[in-house]
Protein backbone atom coordinates (compact mmCIF):
# COMPACT_ATOMS: atom_id res chain seq x y z
CA UNK A 1 0.00 0.00 0.00
CA UNK A 2 1.01 3.61 -0.66
CA UNK A 3 -0.07 5.79 2.26
CA UNK A 4 0.01 9.30 3.65
CA UNK A 5 -1.11 10.58 7.05
CA UNK A 6 -2.97 7.35 7.85
CA UNK A 7 -3.13 8.07 11.59
CA UNK A 8 -4.77 5.54 13.87
CA UNK A 9 -6.00 3.53 10.89
CA UNK A 10 -2.49 2.31 10.11
CA UNK A 11 -2.13 0.37 13.35
CA UNK A 12 -5.45 -1.33 12.67
CA UNK A 13 -4.55 -1.96 9.01
CA UNK A 14 -1.30 -3.67 10.00
CA UNK A 15 -2.73 -5.68 12.90
CA UNK A 16 -5.72 -6.86 10.89
CA UNK A 17 -3.84 -8.07 7.82
CA UNK A 18 -1.09 -9.80 9.77
CA UNK A 19 -3.72 -11.54 11.88
CA UNK A 20 -5.53 -12.56 8.69
CA UNK A 21 -2.40 -14.40 7.60
CA UNK A 22 -0.41 -12.16 5.27
CA UNK A 23 3.29 -12.99 5.67
CA UNK A 24 4.65 -9.53 4.90
CA UNK A 25 3.42 -5.98 4.35
CA UNK A 26 5.07 -3.42 2.07
CA UNK A 27 4.26 0.11 3.28
CA UNK A 28 5.28 2.96 0.97
CA UNK A 29 5.19 6.24 2.92
CA UNK A 30 4.40 9.01 0.43
CA UNK A 31 5.51 11.55 3.04
CA UNK A 32 9.14 10.71 3.99
CA UNK A 33 8.68 12.70 7.20
CA UNK A 34 5.78 10.55 8.41
CA UNK A 35 6.42 9.74 12.11
CA UNK A 36 5.10 6.19 11.60
CA UNK A 37 7.85 5.35 9.09
CA UNK A 38 10.55 4.65 11.66
CA UNK A 39 8.17 2.86 14.00
CA UNK A 40 6.96 0.38 11.41
CA UNK A 41 10.38 -0.09 9.83
CA UNK A 42 11.37 -1.96 13.00
CA UNK A 43 8.62 -4.56 12.56
CA UNK A 44 9.94 -7.95 11.35
CA UNK A 45 6.96 -8.52 9.03
CA UNK A 46 6.97 -5.08 7.43
CA UNK A 47 9.11 -3.36 4.84
CA UNK A 48 8.66 0.42 5.23
CA UNK A 49 9.88 2.56 2.31
CA UNK A 50 10.10 6.35 2.25
CA UNK A 51 9.30 8.40 -0.83
CA UNK A 52 12.80 9.80 -1.20
CA UNK A 53 15.42 10.16 -3.94
CA UNK A 54 16.49 6.54 -3.54
CA UNK A 55 12.94 5.34 -4.21
CA UNK A 56 12.54 7.68 -7.17
CA UNK A 57 15.76 6.32 -8.64
CA UNK A 58 14.47 2.76 -8.25
CA UNK A 59 11.29 3.74 -10.10
CA UNK A 60 13.31 4.69 -13.20
CA UNK A 61 14.40 1.07 -13.61
CA UNK A 62 10.84 -0.25 -13.81
CA UNK A 63 9.12 -0.83 -17.18
CA UNK A 64 6.08 1.10 -15.88
CA UNK A 65 8.17 4.27 -15.60
CA UNK A 66 7.87 4.96 -19.32
CA UNK A 67 4.12 5.42 -18.93
CA UNK A 68 3.85 6.85 -15.42
CA UNK A 69 7.12 8.73 -14.93
CA UNK A 70 5.75 12.02 -16.24
CA UNK A 71 3.01 12.01 -13.60
CA UNK A 72 4.86 11.07 -10.41
CA UNK A 73 4.80 14.60 -8.96
CA UNK A 74 1.10 15.28 -9.53
CA UNK A 75 -0.70 11.91 -9.57
CA UNK A 76 -0.74 9.65 -6.54
CA UNK A 77 -2.02 6.94 -8.87
CA UNK A 78 1.28 6.99 -10.78
CA UNK A 79 3.26 6.53 -7.58
CA UNK A 80 0.93 3.73 -6.50
CA UNK A 81 1.50 1.80 -9.74
CA UNK A 82 5.28 2.20 -9.52
CA UNK A 83 5.28 1.15 -5.86
CA UNK A 84 3.17 -1.91 -6.67
CA UNK A 85 5.61 -2.94 -9.39
CA UNK A 86 8.53 -2.50 -7.02
CA UNK A 87 6.69 -4.44 -4.29
CA UNK A 88 6.27 -7.35 -6.70
CA UNK A 89 10.05 -7.53 -7.12
CA UNK A 90 10.61 -7.25 -3.38
CA UNK A 91 8.00 -9.94 -2.68
CA UNK A 92 9.67 -12.30 -5.16
CA UNK A 93 12.97 -11.76 -3.36
CA UNK A 94 11.23 -13.10 -0.25
CA UNK A 95 9.84 -16.11 -2.14
CA UNK A 96 6.25 -14.99 -1.53
CA UNK A 97 3.52 -16.48 -3.68
CA UNK A 98 0.93 -13.71 -4.08
CA UNK A 99 0.77 -9.93 -3.76
CA UNK A 100 -2.40 -7.95 -2.99
CA UNK A 101 -2.48 -4.24 -3.86
CA UNK A 102 -4.94 -2.18 -1.78
CA UNK A 103 -5.00 1.25 -0.14
CA UNK A 104 -4.44 2.04 3.52
CA UNK A 105 -8.14 2.91 3.91
CA UNK A 106 -9.12 -0.60 2.81
CA UNK A 107 -9.38 -4.03 4.41
CA UNK A 108 -9.27 -7.40 2.66
CA UNK A 109 -12.23 -9.54 3.71
CA UNK A 110 -12.74 -13.28 3.20
CA UNK A 111 -16.22 -14.57 3.94
CA UNK A 112 -15.76 -18.35 3.90
CA UNK A 113 -12.19 -19.67 4.05
CA UNK A 114 -8.72 -18.90 5.37
CA UNK A 115 -6.24 -16.77 3.46
CA UNK A 116 -3.99 -19.78 2.84
CA UNK A 117 -6.84 -21.89 1.51
CA UNK A 118 -8.11 -19.01 -0.61
CA UNK A 119 -4.84 -18.53 -2.49
CA UNK A 120 -4.14 -22.26 -2.67
CA UNK A 121 -7.52 -22.81 -4.32
CA UNK A 122 -7.00 -19.98 -6.78
CA UNK A 123 -3.52 -21.23 -7.69
CA UNK A 124 -4.80 -24.77 -8.10
CA UNK A 125 -7.40 -23.51 -10.56
CA UNK A 126 -4.72 -21.80 -12.63
CA UNK A 127 -5.55 -18.20 -11.74
CA UNK A 128 -2.74 -15.72 -12.32
CA UNK A 129 -4.64 -12.77 -10.90
CA UNK A 130 -7.75 -12.49 -8.75
CA UNK A 131 -10.22 -9.60 -8.86
CA UNK A 132 -12.12 -8.63 -5.71
CA UNK A 133 -15.32 -6.58 -5.72
CA UNK A 134 -15.27 -3.62 -3.35
CA UNK A 135 -17.83 -2.44 -0.82
CA UNK A 136 -17.99 1.29 0.04
CA UNK A 137 -18.34 2.28 3.70
CA UNK A 138 -21.14 4.59 4.84
CA UNK A 139 -20.07 6.65 7.88
CA UNK A 140 -22.98 7.35 10.22
CA UNK A 141 -21.36 10.07 12.31
CA UNK A 142 -19.10 13.08 11.79
CA UNK A 143 -16.29 12.46 14.27
CA UNK A 144 -14.41 9.23 13.56
CA UNK A 145 -10.88 8.44 14.71
CA UNK A 146 -10.41 4.91 13.35
CA UNK A 147 -13.01 3.91 10.74
CA UNK A 148 -11.84 0.30 10.78
CA UNK A 149 -13.12 0.05 14.36
CA UNK A 150 -16.06 2.47 14.18
CA UNK A 151 -17.76 2.00 10.81
CA UNK A 152 -19.70 -1.15 9.93
CA UNK A 153 -22.29 -0.12 7.31
CA UNK A 154 -21.45 -0.68 3.61
CA UNK A 155 -22.99 -0.16 0.21
CA UNK A 156 -22.83 -3.23 -2.02
CA UNK A 157 -21.72 -2.93 -5.66
CA UNK A 158 -24.51 -2.72 -8.22
CA UNK A 159 -23.94 -6.35 -9.18
CA UNK A 160 -25.00 -7.39 -5.68
CA UNK A 161 -28.51 -6.61 -4.47
CA UNK A 162 -29.30 -6.43 -0.73
CA UNK A 163 -30.80 -9.76 0.33
CA UNK A 164 -32.94 -8.39 3.18
CA UNK A 165 -36.02 -6.22 3.06
CA UNK A 166 -34.38 -3.83 5.51
CA UNK A 167 -31.38 -3.45 3.21
CA UNK A 168 -33.53 -2.71 0.19
CA UNK A 169 -35.58 -0.22 2.18
CA UNK A 170 -32.47 1.55 3.41
CA UNK A 171 -31.22 2.01 -0.15
CA UNK A 172 -34.58 3.34 -1.27
CA UNK A 173 -34.86 5.73 1.68
CA UNK A 174 -31.37 7.28 1.40
CA UNK A 175 -31.42 9.98 -1.31
CA UNK A 176 -27.73 10.78 -0.81
CA UNK A 177 -26.79 7.47 -2.46
CA UNK A 178 -26.17 8.17 -6.18
CA UNK A 179 -27.64 6.09 -9.04
CA UNK A 180 -24.42 4.08 -9.41
CA UNK A 181 -24.41 3.70 -5.62
CA UNK A 182 -20.71 4.48 -4.95
CA UNK A 183 -19.04 7.88 -4.70
CA UNK A 184 -15.61 6.49 -5.55
CA UNK A 185 -14.30 3.57 -7.62
CA UNK A 186 -16.48 0.54 -8.45
CA UNK A 187 -14.08 -1.76 -10.31
CA UNK A 188 -12.51 -3.59 -7.37
CA UNK A 189 -8.91 -4.38 -6.51
CA UNK A 190 -6.69 -7.34 -7.37
CA UNK A 191 -4.01 -9.79 -6.26
CA UNK A 192 -1.33 -11.24 -8.53
CA UNK A 193 0.53 -14.54 -8.51
CA UNK A 194 4.22 -13.74 -8.43
CA UNK A 195 5.49 -16.61 -10.59
CA UNK A 196 3.80 -15.07 -13.64
CA UNK A 197 4.87 -12.34 -16.12
CA UNK A 198 1.98 -10.07 -15.07
CA UNK A 199 2.56 -6.37 -14.35
CA UNK A 200 0.40 -3.67 -12.69
CA UNK A 201 -2.25 -2.34 -15.06
CA UNK A 202 -3.25 0.81 -13.21
CA UNK A 203 -4.09 0.50 -9.52
CA UNK A 204 -6.97 -1.95 -9.87
CA UNK A 205 -5.65 -4.73 -12.12
CA UNK A 206 -2.66 -6.78 -13.19
CA UNK A 207 -2.14 -7.69 -16.84
CA UNK A 208 0.15 -9.66 -19.12
CA UNK A 209 1.73 -7.14 -21.45
CA UNK A 210 2.71 -9.92 -23.85
CA UNK A 211 -0.57 -11.81 -24.00
CA UNK A 212 -3.59 -12.92 -22.03
CA UNK A 213 -3.85 -13.38 -18.26
CA UNK A 214 -5.83 -16.04 -16.43
CA UNK A 215 -8.07 -13.83 -14.27
CA UNK A 216 -10.55 -15.06 -11.67
CA UNK A 217 -13.17 -13.10 -9.74
CA UNK A 218 -13.44 -14.18 -6.13
CA UNK A 219 -17.02 -15.07 -5.14
CA UNK A 220 -16.29 -14.79 -1.40
CA UNK A 221 -13.40 -12.32 -1.20
CA UNK A 222 -13.96 -8.57 -1.04
CA UNK A 223 -12.23 -5.25 -0.37
CA UNK A 224 -13.89 -3.01 2.23
CA UNK A 225 -13.28 0.62 1.24
CA UNK A 226 -13.49 3.14 4.10
CA UNK A 227 -13.34 6.27 1.93
CA UNK A 228 -13.59 9.66 3.68
CA UNK A 229 -15.05 8.24 6.88
CA UNK A 230 -15.62 11.27 9.08
CA UNK A 231 -15.17 14.95 8.39
CA UNK A 232 -11.48 15.05 9.38
CA UNK A 233 -10.65 12.30 6.90
CA UNK A 234 -12.60 14.07 4.17
CA UNK A 235 -10.87 17.37 4.89
CA UNK A 236 -7.35 15.87 4.99
CA UNK A 237 -7.88 14.04 1.72
CA UNK A 238 -8.82 17.12 -0.26
CA UNK A 239 -6.45 19.49 1.49
CA UNK A 240 -3.68 17.08 0.47
CA UNK A 241 -4.89 16.65 -3.11
CA UNK A 242 -5.34 20.38 -3.64
CA UNK A 243 -6.59 21.68 -7.00
CA UNK A 244 -6.25 18.42 -8.89
CA UNK A 245 -7.13 18.08 -12.57
CA UNK A 246 -10.46 16.94 -14.04
CA UNK A 247 -8.74 13.89 -15.53
CA UNK A 248 -6.55 11.12 -14.18
CA UNK A 249 -3.24 10.84 -16.03
CA UNK A 250 -4.49 13.40 -18.60
CA UNK A 251 -6.66 10.63 -20.04
CA UNK A 252 -9.54 9.40 -17.86
CA UNK A 253 -12.42 11.79 -17.18
CA UNK A 254 -13.15 11.68 -13.44
CA UNK A 255 -16.77 12.82 -13.61
CA UNK A 256 -17.54 10.31 -16.32
CA UNK A 257 -15.81 7.49 -14.48
CA UNK A 258 -17.11 7.85 -10.91
CA UNK A 259 -19.43 10.85 -10.78
CA UNK A 260 -19.14 14.45 -9.55
CA UNK A 261 -18.50 14.10 -5.78
CA UNK A 262 -14.72 13.71 -6.02
CA UNK A 263 -14.46 16.81 -8.21
C-alpha positions in Angstrom: 0.0 0.0 0.0 1.0 3.6 -0.7 -0.1 5.8 2.3 0.0 9.3 3.6 -1.1 10.6 7.0 -3.0 7.4 7.9 -3.1 8.1 11.6 -4.8 5.5 13.9 -6.0 3.5 10.9 -2.5 2.3 10.1 -2.1 0.4 13.4 -5.5 -1.3 12.7 -4.5 -2.0 9.0 -1.3 -3.7 10.0 -2.7 -5.7 12.9 -5.7 -6.9 10.9 -3.8 -8.1 7.8 -1.1 -9.8 9.8 -3.7 -11.5 11.9 -5.5 -12.6 8.7 -2.4 -14.4 7.6 -0.4 -12.2 5.3 3.3 -13.0 5.7 4.6 -9.5 4.9 3.4 -6.0 4.4 5.1 -3.4 2.1 4.3 0.1 3.3 5.3 3.0 1.0 5.2 6.2 2.9 4.4 9.0 0.4 5.5 11.5 3.0 9.1 10.7 4.0 8.7 12.7 7.2 5.8 10.5 8.4 6.4 9.7 12.1 5.1 6.2 11.6 7.8 5.3 9.1 10.6 4.6 11.7 8.2 2.9 14.0 7.0 0.4 11.4 10.4 -0.1 9.8 11.4 -2.0 13.0 8.6 -4.6 12.6 9.9 -7.9 11.4 7.0 -8.5 9.0 7.0 -5.1 7.4 9.1 -3.4 4.8 8.7 0.4 5.2 9.9 2.6 2.3 10.1 6.3 2.3 9.3 8.4 -0.8 12.8 9.8 -1.2 15.4 10.2 -3.9 16.5 6.5 -3.5 12.9 5.3 -4.2 12.5 7.7 -7.2 15.8 6.3 -8.6 14.5 2.8 -8.2 11.3 3.7 -10.1 13.3 4.7 -13.2 14.4 1.1 -13.6 10.8 -0.3 -13.8 9.1 -0.8 -17.2 6.1 1.1 -15.9 8.2 4.3 -15.6 7.9 5.0 -19.3 4.1 5.4 -18.9 3.9 6.9 -15.4 7.1 8.7 -14.9 5.7 12.0 -16.2 3.0 12.0 -13.6 4.9 11.1 -10.4 4.8 14.6 -9.0 1.1 15.3 -9.5 -0.7 11.9 -9.6 -0.7 9.7 -6.5 -2.0 6.9 -8.9 1.3 7.0 -10.8 3.3 6.5 -7.6 0.9 3.7 -6.5 1.5 1.8 -9.7 5.3 2.2 -9.5 5.3 1.1 -5.9 3.2 -1.9 -6.7 5.6 -2.9 -9.4 8.5 -2.5 -7.0 6.7 -4.4 -4.3 6.3 -7.3 -6.7 10.0 -7.5 -7.1 10.6 -7.3 -3.4 8.0 -9.9 -2.7 9.7 -12.3 -5.2 13.0 -11.8 -3.4 11.2 -13.1 -0.2 9.8 -16.1 -2.1 6.3 -15.0 -1.5 3.5 -16.5 -3.7 0.9 -13.7 -4.1 0.8 -9.9 -3.8 -2.4 -8.0 -3.0 -2.5 -4.2 -3.9 -4.9 -2.2 -1.8 -5.0 1.2 -0.1 -4.4 2.0 3.5 -8.1 2.9 3.9 -9.1 -0.6 2.8 -9.4 -4.0 4.4 -9.3 -7.4 2.7 -12.2 -9.5 3.7 -12.7 -13.3 3.2 -16.2 -14.6 3.9 -15.8 -18.3 3.9 -12.2 -19.7 4.0 -8.7 -18.9 5.4 -6.2 -16.8 3.5 -4.0 -19.8 2.8 -6.8 -21.9 1.5 -8.1 -19.0 -0.6 -4.8 -18.5 -2.5 -4.1 -22.3 -2.7 -7.5 -22.8 -4.3 -7.0 -20.0 -6.8 -3.5 -21.2 -7.7 -4.8 -24.8 -8.1 -7.4 -23.5 -10.6 -4.7 -21.8 -12.6 -5.5 -18.2 -11.7 -2.7 -15.7 -12.3 -4.6 -12.8 -10.9 -7.8 -12.5 -8.7 -10.2 -9.6 -8.9 -12.1 -8.6 -5.7 -15.3 -6.6 -5.7 -15.3 -3.6 -3.4 -17.8 -2.4 -0.8 -18.0 1.3 0.0 -18.3 2.3 3.7 -21.1 4.6 4.8 -20.1 6.7 7.9 -23.0 7.4 10.2 -21.4 10.1 12.3 -19.1 13.1 11.8 -16.3 12.5 14.3 -14.4 9.2 13.6 -10.9 8.4 14.7 -10.4 4.9 13.4 -13.0 3.9 10.7 -11.8 0.3 10.8 -13.1 0.1 14.4 -16.1 2.5 14.2 -17.8 2.0 10.8 -19.7 -1.2 9.9 -22.3 -0.1 7.3 -21.4 -0.7 3.6 -23.0 -0.2 0.2 -22.8 -3.2 -2.0 -21.7 -2.9 -5.7 -24.5 -2.7 -8.2 -23.9 -6.4 -9.2 -25.0 -7.4 -5.7 -28.5 -6.6 -4.5 -29.3 -6.4 -0.7 -30.8 -9.8 0.3 -32.9 -8.4 3.2 -36.0 -6.2 3.1 -34.4 -3.8 5.5 -31.4 -3.4 3.2 -33.5 -2.7 0.2 -35.6 -0.2 2.2 -32.5 1.6 3.4 -31.2 2.0 -0.1 -34.6 3.3 -1.3 -34.9 5.7 1.7 -31.4 7.3 1.4 -31.4 10.0 -1.3 -27.7 10.8 -0.8 -26.8 7.5 -2.5 -26.2 8.2 -6.2 -27.6 6.1 -9.0 -24.4 4.1 -9.4 -24.4 3.7 -5.6 -20.7 4.5 -5.0 -19.0 7.9 -4.7 -15.6 6.5 -5.6 -14.3 3.6 -7.6 -16.5 0.5 -8.4 -14.1 -1.8 -10.3 -12.5 -3.6 -7.4 -8.9 -4.4 -6.5 -6.7 -7.3 -7.4 -4.0 -9.8 -6.3 -1.3 -11.2 -8.5 0.5 -14.5 -8.5 4.2 -13.7 -8.4 5.5 -16.6 -10.6 3.8 -15.1 -13.6 4.9 -12.3 -16.1 2.0 -10.1 -15.1 2.6 -6.4 -14.3 0.4 -3.7 -12.7 -2.3 -2.3 -15.1 -3.3 0.8 -13.2 -4.1 0.5 -9.5 -7.0 -2.0 -9.9 -5.6 -4.7 -12.1 -2.7 -6.8 -13.2 -2.1 -7.7 -16.8 0.2 -9.7 -19.1 1.7 -7.1 -21.4 2.7 -9.9 -23.9 -0.6 -11.8 -24.0 -3.6 -12.9 -22.0 -3.9 -13.4 -18.3 -5.8 -16.0 -16.4 -8.1 -13.8 -14.3 -10.5 -15.1 -11.7 -13.2 -13.1 -9.7 -13.4 -14.2 -6.1 -17.0 -15.1 -5.1 -16.3 -14.8 -1.4 -13.4 -12.3 -1.2 -14.0 -8.6 -1.0 -12.2 -5.2 -0.4 -13.9 -3.0 2.2 -13.3 0.6 1.2 -13.5 3.1 4.1 -13.3 6.3 1.9 -13.6 9.7 3.7 -15.1 8.2 6.9 -15.6 11.3 9.1 -15.2 15.0 8.4 -11.5 15.1 9.4 -10.7 12.3 6.9 -12.6 14.1 4.2 -10.9 17.4 4.9 -7.4 15.9 5.0 -7.9 14.0 1.7 -8.8 17.1 -0.3 -6.4 19.5 1.5 -3.7 17.1 0.5 -4.9 16.7 -3.1 -5.3 20.4 -3.6 -6.6 21.7 -7.0 -6.2 18.4 -8.9 -7.1 18.1 -12.6 -10.5 16.9 -14.0 -8.7 13.9 -15.5 -6.6 11.1 -14.2 -3.2 10.8 -16.0 -4.5 13.4 -18.6 -6.7 10.6 -20.0 -9.5 9.4 -17.9 -12.4 11.8 -17.2 -13.1 11.7 -13.4 -16.8 12.8 -13.6 -17.5 10.3 -16.3 -15.8 7.5 -14.5 -17.1 7.8 -10.9 -19.4 10.8 -10.8 -19.1 14.4 -9.5 -18.5 14.1 -5.8 -14.7 13.7 -6.0 -14.5 16.8 -8.2 
